Amino acid sequence: MTYSEENYLKTIYHLTVFSESAVSTNAIAEKMETKASSVTDMLKKLAEKDLINYIKYQGVSLTETGKLAAKMIVRKHRLWECFLVEKLDFSWDEVHDIAEQLEHIKSEKLINKLDDFLGNPTEDPHGDPIPDANGRIIKIEKRLLSELQKNQSGICVGVKDTSSDFLKYLDKQEIALGSLIEIIEKESFDNSFRIQVGVKEIMISNKIASNIYIQ
């Protein structure tokens, strides 16, 4: 596959990971910031390679072959993120763009050795699951911080928004994977929260709370 084909497969996978329903051409175009006509052309190529099921006006879904191929791209991306954070001391807001480049490396032997070298992690630095060499994923039960009520608490196990700006904000507030977060107050007016993280009390918006996964 070309880099472009791999990027399309990965995008379709991310759009379907929480839903079994078919993905629209417009959703793919919006996610990839490209024209719907360009998406249609690529979908035809992927369908010819038996990587997707594509019927015009009815949406797109991954075939079993396509789903495994997409998981392997995601696997490489997330393993490289682990390597960059754990071994090269990158911060979690720096690694996504670098991993976007490294995920296209073809050597399966290299990726399996990287996996072993890292101790076969099941999650990346943002708390997202890493598929194993066979595409299996260990899922953890988690919920959004915004679903908690006053006096409830949980451990941060991941983030929904992995943008650099959001991760930098969390760093500034000293919120990281493993942080214990307790709800001190929940405002009925705008559903903002006063929370305690370690010894600190801070106010966060509902939007922030809706992008933090806890367990």
DAJO-V141805 format. One record per residue. N is the residue number from 0. RES is the residue in three letters. PHI is phi in whole degrees, -180 to 180 (none if undefined). OMEGA is omega in degrees with one decimal (999 if undefined). Layout:
((N/RES/PHI/OMEGA) (N/RES/PHI/OMEGA))
This chain:
((0/MET/none/174.3) (1/THR/-79/177.3) (2/TYR/-57/-178.0) (3/SER/-63/178.5) (4/GLU/-63/178.1) (5/GLU/-63/179.4) (6/ASN/-64/177.6) (7/TYR/-67/179.1) (8/LEU/-60/-179.7) (9/LYS/-63/179.4) (10/THR/-63/179.1) (11/ILE/-62/178.3) (12/TYR/-60/-179.0) (13/HIS/-63/-179.7) (14/LEU/-75/-177.7) (15/THR/-107/-172.5) (16/VAL/-63/179.1) (17/PHE/-103/-177.8) (18/SER/-151/178.8) (19/GLU/-89/-176.9) (20/SER/-75/-179.6) (21/ALA/-68/-178.2) (22/VAL/-100/-179.7) (23/SER/-80/176.4) (24/THR/-60/-179.1) (25/ASN/-64/178.6) (26/ALA/-64/178.2) (27/ILE/-67/179.9) (28/ALA/-61/-180.0) (29/GLU/-65/-179.0) (30/LYS/-64/-176.2) (31/MET/-94/179.0) (32/GLU/55/179.3) (33/THR/-141/-178.2) (34/LYS/-81/178.6) (35/ALA/-60/-179.6) (36/SER/-65/177.9) (37/SER/-67/178.3) (38/VAL/-63/-179.2) (39/THR/-58/179.4) (40/ASP/-61/-179.6) (41/MET/-69/-179.7) (42/LEU/-62/177.1) (43/LYS/-63/179.1) (44/LYS/-65/-179.4) (45/LEU/-67/178.5) (46/ALA/-67/178.7) (47/GLU/-64/178.8) (48/LYS/-91/179.1) (49/ASP/61/177.9) (50/LEU/-98/178.5) (51/ILE/-138/168.1) (52/ASN/-100/-176.0) (53/TYR/-136/172.7) (54/ILE/-125/-176.3) (55/LYS/-52/179.7) (56/TYR/72/-179.5) (57/GLN/-115/176.0) (58/GLY/92/-172.0) (59/VAL/-129/171.0) (60/SER/-139/-179.9) (61/LEU/-82/169.0) (62/THR/-75/177.4) (63/GLU/-61/177.2) (64/THR/-64/-179.5) (65/GLY/-67/179.9) (66/LYS/-65/178.9) (67/LEU/-65/179.0) (68/ALA/-62/179.4) (69/ALA/-65/179.1) (70/LYS/-63/179.4) (71/MET/-69/175.9) (72/ILE/-67/178.1) (73/VAL/-62/178.3) (74/ARG/-57/-179.7) (75/LYS/-62/-179.0) (76/HIS/-57/-174.3) (77/ARG/-75/175.1) (78/LEU/-67/178.2) (79/TRP/-65/176.7) (80/GLU/-62/177.2) (81/CYS/-60/-178.9) (82/PHE/-61/-177.6) (83/LEU/-64/-179.2) (84/VAL/-77/-171.9) (85/GLU/-78/-172.7) (86/LYS/-106/-177.3) (87/LEU/-115/174.0) (88/ASP/62/169.7) (89/PHE/-74/174.3) (90/SER/-84/-173.5) (91/TRP/-68/177.7) (92/ASP/-88/-177.3) (93/GLU/-99/-162.9) (94/VAL/-86/-172.6) (95/HIS/-60/-176.0) (96/ASP/-64/178.8) (97/ILE/-69/179.6) (98/ALA/-66/176.3) (99/GLU/-60/178.5) (100/GLN/-81/-175.7) (101/LEU/-71/-176.3) (102/GLU/-66/-177.6) (103/HIS/-92/175.3) (104/ILE/-62/-171.1) (105/LYS/-86/-170.6) (106/SER/-67/177.0) (107/GLU/-68/179.2) (108/LYS/-62/178.9) (109/LEU/-62/-176.9) (110/ILE/-67/178.4) (111/ASN/-67/176.7) (112/LYS/-69/176.4) (113/LEU/-62/178.6) (114/ASP/-58/179.2) (115/ASP/-64/-179.4) (116/PHE/-61/-178.9) (117/LEU/-85/-179.4) (118/GLY/85/178.1) (119/ASN/54/-179.5) (120/PRO/-64/178.4) (121/THR/-102/179.6) (122/GLU/-140/176.8) (123/ASP/-87/-176.4) (124/PRO/-64/178.6) (125/HIS/-102/178.9) (126/GLY/90/179.2) (127/ASP/-84/-176.6) (128/PRO/-69/178.5) (129/ILE/-105/175.7) (130/PRO/-63/175.7) (131/ASP/-81/-174.8) (132/ALA/-63/179.0) (133/ASN/-102/178.5) (134/GLY/88/179.4) (135/ARG/-76/-178.9) (136/ILE/-126/173.7) (137/ILE/-91/-178.5) (138/LYS/-94/176.0) (139/ILE/-108/177.1) (140/GLU/-73/179.1) (141/LYS/-150/177.8) (142/ARG/-142/-179.3) (143/LEU/-82/177.9) (144/LEU/-58/-178.4) (145/SER/-64/-179.5) (146/GLU/-84/-178.4) (147/LEU/-77/177.5) (148/GLN/-115/-179.3) (149/LYS/-53/177.9) (150/ASN/76/173.7) (151/GLN/-89/-178.8) (152/SER/-146/177.9) (153/GLY/-166/178.4) (154/ILE/-96/176.7) (155/CYS/-66/-179.1) (156/VAL/-121/179.7) (157/GLY/172/178.2) (158/VAL/-132/177.8) (159/LYS/-83/178.3) (160/ASP/-95/-178.8) (161/THR/-106/179.4) (162/SER/-66/-179.2) (163/SER/-60/-178.8) (164/ASP/-62/-178.9) (165/PHE/-68/-179.4) (166/LEU/-66/176.0) (167/LYS/-65/177.8) (168/TYR/-62/179.3) (169/LEU/-62/176.8) (170/ASP/-59/-178.9) (171/LYS/-63/-179.6) (172/GLN/-90/179.8) (173/GLU/60/174.4) (174/ILE/-105/-178.4) (175/ALA/-143/174.8) (176/LEU/-58/-179.0) (177/GLY/96/179.3) (178/SER/-70/173.3) (179/LEU/-85/-178.7) (180/ILE/-119/180.0) (181/GLU/-117/178.3) (182/ILE/-84/178.5) (183/ILE/-87/-178.6) (184/GLU/-153/174.8) (185/LYS/-125/-176.4) (186/GLU/-77/-179.1) (187/SER/-71/-176.8) (188/PHE/-66/-175.9) (189/ASP/-127/-179.8) (190/ASN/58/172.2) (191/SER/-78/-173.1) (192/PHE/-127/163.2) (193/ARG/-105/-174.0) (194/ILE/-124/173.0) (195/GLN/-115/176.2) (196/VAL/-125/-173.9) (197/GLY/65/179.1) (198/VAL/-98/-175.8) (199/LYS/-96/168.6) (200/GLU/-111/-180.0) (201/ILE/-139/173.1) (202/MET/-98/174.2) (203/ILE/-132/179.2) (204/SER/-77/175.7) (205/ASN/-64/179.0) (206/LYS/-63/177.7) (207/ILE/-64/-178.1) (208/ALA/-63/-179.4) (209/SER/-80/179.5) (210/ASN/-120/178.4) (211/ILE/-118/177.3) (212/TYR/-92/177.8) (213/ILE/-130/179.4) (214/GLN/-132/999))
